[in-house]
Amino acid sequence: MSIQWPLVFFTLFVGLGCGTFVSAAILTEWCGKAKQIRTISSILAIVALGIGGMSSTLHLGHPERMFGALGHPTSGIFMESTMIFLVGLTILIYLLALRRNASDATCKIIATVGAVLAVVLAFVNGDAYVMASIPAWNTWILPIFYVSSAAVMGCFSTGVLLARTEDADTTALITIKRAALIAIAIQTVLLIAYIGHIAVAPYPDVTRSVARVLAGNLALLFWGGLVLLGLLVPTVLMTKFYTKNAESVSPLTSVKLGLLSVLAAGVAFRVMMFLLGSSIKQFF
């Protein structure tokens, strides 16, 4: 299958928006730390969701036909559009509550609802690609991987916001560091599981083989984009995220580089997914 670039950036930016809001909501509302980033993180999440939504419309030859798809509640476009609307609306309500100095309990409830919806949206983005006709995609590992990808991107984007604030809360920085390392570890397990799925998927074909991923024309994408940029580089940067050694890389530089790295890895995974997306139609 050819690379569908609008869908690559649709899921990437939606994942970034979901991950940013969830990580910031957990840190500020549930852990009670760094509440000064609540507004900016929410705005960043909405902007990312908006960019993702606009990217999605570019995939349609006639974007106006999207309204026809919205008339079918079982379609992927309907589910994704509905979830983006609900998440965006909840974030706007949360921003309004912050603007009006609502109670901590009220803000916590709204943020929790938005976080749950954001996790569902990240899952729905991946679930839209689970198809029996495409063996490499026909696994629940895919939507779970999309959730973990959103979590990793969200940790780094929240880390950037934290590191940019004056007198940044060091405990909040350490919390984000630990969360990012856990998310990266989970993503590592899921990536291995996904490679295992490709190996045992029915209707084997060279276009979606493990050999093509590990040693074929997708090897550079896998080892360089996913393993190096997506796992190793962020892990190393997170170990230097907070340190008092003046000669070390600053926390802000670490998370900025880490964010760029995981974004590039997110693109690499989605590109690889499309290149592995050959159909079983040749078997019939």
C-alpha positions as CSV (number, residue, x, y, z in Angstrom):
1,M,0.0,0.0,0.0
2,S,1.2,3.5,-0.8
3,I,1.9,5.9,2.1
4,Q,-1.2,8.0,3.0
5,W,0.6,11.1,4.3
6,P,-2.6,12.9,5.4
7,L,-3.5,10.0,7.6
8,V,0.0,9.7,8.9
9,F,-0.1,13.3,10.2
10,F,-3.8,13.0,11.2
11,T,-3.0,10.2,13.7
12,L,0.3,11.7,14.7
13,F,-1.1,15.1,15.7
14,V,-4.2,13.7,17.2
15,G,-2.0,11.4,19.3
16,L,0.1,14.3,20.3
17,G,-2.9,16.3,21.4
18,C,-4.4,13.4,23.3
19,G,-1.1,12.5,25.0
20,T,-0.4,16.1,26.0
21,F,-3.8,16.7,27.6
22,V,-3.8,13.3,29.4
23,S,-0.2,13.7,30.8
24,A,-0.8,17.3,31.8
25,A,-4.1,16.4,33.4
26,I,-2.7,13.6,35.4
27,L,0.3,15.7,36.5
28,T,-1.6,18.8,37.5
29,E,-5.0,17.6,38.6
30,W,-4.2,14.1,40.0
31,C,-0.7,14.7,41.3
32,G,-1.3,18.4,42.2
33,K,2.0,19.5,40.6
34,A,2.9,22.3,38.1
35,K,-0.6,23.7,37.8
36,Q,0.8,26.7,36.0
37,I,0.9,24.6,32.8
38,R,-2.8,23.7,32.8
39,T,-3.8,26.4,30.4
40,I,-0.9,26.2,27.9
41,S,-1.1,22.4,27.8
42,S,-4.8,22.5,27.0
43,I,-4.3,25.1,24.3
44,L,-1.5,23.0,22.8
45,A,-3.7,19.9,22.8
46,I,-6.5,21.7,21.0
47,V,-4.1,23.1,18.4
48,A,-2.7,19.6,17.8
49,L,-6.2,18.1,17.5
50,G,-7.1,20.8,15.0
51,I,-4.1,20.2,12.8
52,G,-4.8,16.5,12.9
53,G,-8.4,17.1,11.9
54,M,-7.4,19.3,9.0
55,S,-4.9,16.7,7.8
56,S,-7.6,14.1,7.8
57,T,-9.8,16.1,5.4
58,L,-6.9,16.3,2.9
59,H,-7.1,12.5,2.5
60,L,-10.5,12.8,0.8
61,G,-10.5,13.6,-2.9
62,H,-13.6,15.8,-2.2
63,P,-13.4,17.0,1.5
64,E,-17.0,18.0,1.3
65,R,-18.0,14.4,1.0
66,M,-16.9,13.9,4.6
67,F,-20.4,15.2,5.6
68,G,-21.9,12.2,3.8
69,A,-19.7,9.8,5.8
70,L,-20.8,11.6,9.0
71,G,-24.3,10.3,8.2
72,H,-23.2,6.7,8.9
73,P,-22.5,6.2,12.6
74,T,-20.7,2.9,12.0
75,S,-18.0,4.5,9.7
76,G,-14.5,5.2,11.0
77,I,-14.7,8.8,9.9
78,F,-17.9,9.3,12.0
79,M,-16.3,7.7,15.1
80,E,-13.1,9.6,14.8
81,S,-14.8,12.9,14.1
82,T,-17.2,12.5,17.0
83,M,-14.4,11.6,19.4
84,I,-12.3,14.6,18.3
85,F,-15.3,16.9,18.8
86,L,-16.0,15.5,22.3
87,V,-12.4,15.7,23.4
88,G,-12.1,19.3,22.0
89,L,-15.3,20.3,23.6
90,T,-14.3,18.9,27.0
91,I,-10.9,20.7,26.8
92,L,-12.7,24.0,26.0
93,I,-15.0,23.5,29.0
94,Y,-11.9,22.8,31.1
95,L,-10.3,26.0,29.9
96,L,-13.4,28.0,30.7
97,A,-13.5,26.4,34.2
98,L,-9.8,27.5,34.7
99,R,-10.7,31.0,33.3
100,R,-13.5,31.4,35.9
101,N,-11.4,30.0,38.7
102,A,-13.6,27.0,39.3
103,S,-12.9,24.8,42.3
104,D,-10.2,22.2,42.2
105,A,-12.8,19.4,42.4
106,T,-14.6,20.8,39.4
107,C,-11.5,21.2,37.3
108,K,-10.4,17.7,38.3
109,I,-13.7,16.1,37.2
110,I,-13.7,17.9,33.8
111,A,-10.0,17.0,33.2
112,T,-10.6,13.4,34.1
113,V,-13.5,13.2,31.7
114,G,-11.4,14.7,28.9
115,A,-8.5,12.4,29.7
116,V,-10.7,9.3,29.4
117,L,-12.1,10.6,26.1
118,A,-8.6,11.3,24.8
119,V,-7.5,7.8,25.6
120,V,-10.5,6.4,23.7
121,L,-9.8,8.7,20.8
122,A,-6.2,7.5,20.6
123,F,-7.4,3.9,20.6
124,V,-10.1,4.6,18.0
125,N,-7.4,6.1,15.7
126,G,-5.6,2.8,15.7
127,D,-8.7,0.6,15.7
128,A,-9.8,2.2,12.4
129,Y,-7.0,0.3,10.7
130,V,-7.7,-3.2,12.2
131,M,-8.9,-5.0,9.0
132,A,-9.1,-8.7,8.4
133,S,-8.2,-8.1,4.7
134,I,-4.9,-6.6,5.7
135,P,-3.0,-9.2,7.8
136,A,-0.3,-6.9,9.1
137,W,-3.0,-4.6,10.5
138,N,-5.4,-7.3,11.8
139,T,-4.4,-7.1,15.5
140,W,-5.4,-5.4,18.6
141,I,-1.8,-4.6,19.2
142,L,-2.1,-1.7,16.7
143,P,-4.6,0.5,18.6
144,I,-2.9,-0.2,21.9
145,F,0.4,0.9,20.2
146,Y,-1.3,4.1,19.1
147,V,-2.3,4.8,22.7
148,S,1.3,4.1,23.9
149,S,2.7,6.4,21.2
150,A,0.3,9.2,22.3
151,A,1.6,8.6,25.9
152,V,5.2,8.9,24.9
153,M,4.6,12.1,22.8
154,G,2.5,13.5,25.6
155,C,5.2,13.0,28.2
156,F,7.8,14.8,26.2
157,S,5.5,17.7,25.2
158,T,4.5,18.2,28.8
159,G,8.1,18.0,29.7
160,V,8.9,20.8,27.3
161,L,6.2,23.0,28.9
162,L,7.5,22.2,32.4
163,A,11.1,22.9,31.5
164,R,10.2,26.2,30.0
165,T,8.5,27.5,33.1
166,E,10.4,29.7,35.6
167,D,11.4,27.9,38.8
168,A,10.2,24.6,37.3
169,D,9.1,22.1,40.0
170,T,11.8,19.5,40.1
171,T,9.5,16.9,41.5
172,A,7.2,17.4,38.5
173,L,10.1,17.0,36.2
174,I,11.1,13.8,37.8
175,T,7.6,12.5,37.6
176,I,7.4,13.2,33.9
177,K,10.8,11.5,33.4
178,R,9.6,8.3,35.1
179,A,6.3,8.4,33.2
180,A,8.2,8.8,29.9
181,L,10.5,5.9,30.7
182,I,7.5,3.6,31.6
183,A,5.7,4.6,28.4
184,I,8.8,3.9,26.3
185,A,9.2,0.5,28.0
186,I,5.6,-0.4,27.2
187,Q,6.0,0.8,23.7
188,T,9.1,-1.5,23.4
189,V,7.1,-4.5,24.4
190,L,4.3,-3.6,22.0
191,L,6.7,-3.1,19.1
192,I,8.2,-6.6,19.7
193,A,4.7,-8.0,20.0
194,Y,3.7,-6.3,16.7
195,I,6.8,-7.8,14.9
196,G,5.7,-11.2,16.3
197,H,2.2,-10.7,14.9
198,I,3.6,-9.9,11.5
199,A,5.7,-13.2,11.7
200,V,2.7,-15.4,12.4
201,A,-0.1,-13.5,10.5
202,P,-2.0,-15.6,8.0
203,Y,-1.5,-15.4,4.2
204,P,2.2,-14.7,4.5
205,D,3.7,-12.6,1.8
206,V,7.1,-11.0,1.2
207,T,5.5,-7.5,1.2
208,R,4.6,-7.9,4.9
209,S,7.3,-10.2,6.1
210,V,9.5,-9.9,9.2
211,A,12.6,-10.3,6.9
212,R,11.5,-7.1,5.0
213,V,11.3,-5.2,8.3
214,L,14.4,-6.4,10.0
215,A,16.8,-6.9,7.1
216,G,15.0,-5.7,3.9
217,N,14.1,-2.4,2.5
218,L,12.3,-1.4,5.7
219,A,15.3,-2.1,7.9
220,L,16.5,1.5,8.0
221,L,13.0,2.7,8.8
222,F,12.7,0.1,11.6
223,W,16.2,0.2,13.2
224,G,16.8,3.9,12.6
225,G,13.3,5.4,12.9
226,L,11.7,3.2,15.5
227,V,14.4,1.6,17.5
228,L,17.0,4.4,17.5
229,L,14.8,7.5,17.4
230,G,11.8,6.0,19.1
231,L,13.3,4.0,21.9
232,L,17.1,4.5,22.5
233,V,17.5,8.2,22.0
234,P,14.5,9.2,24.2
235,T,15.6,6.8,26.9
236,V,19.1,8.3,27.0
237,L,17.7,11.8,27.0
238,M,15.3,11.0,29.8
239,T,18.2,9.9,32.0
240,K,19.6,13.4,31.6
241,F,16.2,15.1,32.0
242,Y,16.9,16.4,35.4
243,T,20.5,16.8,36.7
244,K,22.4,19.4,38.7
245,N,25.5,18.8,36.7
246,A,26.1,22.1,34.8
247,E,28.0,20.3,32.1
248,S,25.1,18.1,31.3
249,V,22.5,18.7,28.7
250,S,19.9,21.1,30.2
251,P,16.4,19.6,30.9
252,L,14.8,21.9,28.3
253,T,17.2,20.8,25.6
254,S,16.7,17.1,26.6
255,V,13.0,17.2,26.3
256,K,13.0,19.3,23.1
257,L,15.3,16.8,21.4
258,G,13.3,13.9,22.9
259,L,10.0,15.4,21.5
260,L,11.5,15.8,18.0
261,S,12.9,12.2,18.2
262,V,9.6,10.6,19.2
263,L,7.6,12.6,16.7
264,A,10.0,11.4,14.0
265,A,9.6,7.8,15.3
266,G,5.8,8.3,15.2
267,V,6.0,9.2,11.5
268,A,8.4,6.2,10.9
269,F,6.0,3.7,12.5
270,R,3.0,5.0,10.5
271,V,4.9,4.9,7.3
272,M,6.1,1.4,8.0
273,M,2.5,0.4,8.8
274,F,1.2,1.6,5.4
275,L,4.1,0.0,3.6
276,L,3.2,-3.3,5.2
277,G,-0.5,-2.9,4.4
278,S,-0.8,-5.2,1.5
279,S,-4.1,-7.0,1.0
280,I,-4.9,-10.7,0.8
281,K,-6.9,-10.1,-2.4
282,Q,-4.1,-11.8,-4.5
283,F,-4.9,-15.1,-2.8
284,F,-8.5,-15.1,-4.2
